[in-house]
Amino acid sequence: MLDIAKIRADFPILSRQVNGKPLVYLDNGASAQKPQVVIDAITRGYASEYANVHRGLHTLSTISTERYEAARSTIARFLNAASDQHIVFTSGTTEALNLVSYAWARPRLQAGDEIILSIMEHHANIVPWHFLRAQGVVIKWVDVDATGDLDPQAVLDAITPRTRLIAITHMSNVLGTVVDVAAICAGAKAQGVPVLVDGSQAAVHMAVDVQALGCDFYAITGHKLYGPSGSGAIYIAPERQAEMAPFMGGGDMIDTVTRDTVTYNTPPMKFEAGTPGIVQQIGLGAALDYMMAIGMQNIAAHEQELRDYAAQRLAGLNWISVQGQSASKGAIFSMTMNGAHPHDISTILDKRGIAVRAGAHCAMPLMQHLGITASARASFAMYNTKQEVDALISGLELCHDLLG
Ligand SMILES: Cc1ncc(COP(=O)(O)O)c(C=O)c1O
């Protein structure tokens, strides 16, 4: 099991106070805090090892390039990709999903072709597909059931001869539902339909193996993985890479350029134009090394304990509704309280040093499906404790006294 005191000591920000109270950081679904090893990697990157990558033969460029490419290897290991070449660096999940939309889907999909999405998707896994409606592509939606579960068979039943892609979250950022992506991939593969997985939330909380899942695309975002903002990556299966046309043109993605012609670099660099987030990706590598040293199974076990404890304590507050009751649920609790606006809940909790997110969580279609406009979300990470669950509960009791 985890040594939580030691882990907490690794995150300098966790010892600060907010509004005169110890920080209780429960907004990890939006972005996670950074351990000292990540801060050190960034500092070292800029203070003593910085130069551009893939461009120079001088010492600093060589060091920078080695560190940057080592981060790619770390990501490949983290996702169990068969090769570093299957990992394309991006600035986060939003860029990753737009890359697939622009570089894979846009040149290939025709009017009448279909993309299947779940109603739980984050806007980052909706809007890039909406863009394709301009060329006649049809979006088909699959709903969750009353507990917030997504039946893999319902997704597979939505497949028609015109289905070109299933784009699905691995874990809902609102409901916490973990989707049986392996079942969807197996069923889709049997019908020749590629599957893109938005792993923004899931990869933070469980071991991910892209080969075992059998997915075609798997996107992760560094800032939720205890790494820097502006870092991230997407696993792209080699068959899909071969089908992609470059999206952004510029340095690094080319082999030769003449006045009249361009030839391209090999993947993954073919999809990485311009100077990348060098130190950000190095920082992400440090974050993933840190997580793997702790052990994804240990992280998952600790967070499941937190989930069970928080679920049990919240069940005692009969004036709180929790959205999403899936048995697969992670430690994410989106809550509404009769008569209280989520923004007011968040503001009152903040006075107690408790950070939660209030709003639509970039998931408006899901909010419409749930019949609400906003919720207050407490989302847990490996460094959270049961004492922090207790602090949340007493903060919510204060909200009820003041607003309910
Ligand atoms: C499920 C999900 N998908 C996509 C995103 C967007 O990721 P990024 O912040 O890297 O653009 C988020 C972040 O909130 C998310 O929770």
The ligand as an ORCA input file, in Angstrom:
! r2SCAN-3c Opt
* xyz 0 1
  C     -12.202     13.275    -20.268
  C     -11.393     14.459    -20.726
  N     -11.089     14.587    -22.020
  C     -10.363     15.621    -22.490
  C      -9.906     16.607    -21.662
  C      -9.110     17.756    -22.234
  O      -7.767     17.541    -21.986
  P      -6.673     18.716    -22.102
  O      -6.843     19.547    -20.888
  O      -5.394     17.998    -22.160
  O      -6.904     19.441    -23.341
  C     -10.201     16.527    -20.304
  C      -9.731     17.600    -19.385
  O     -10.490     18.188    -18.641
  C     -10.972     15.434    -19.815
  O     -11.303     15.323    -18.533
*
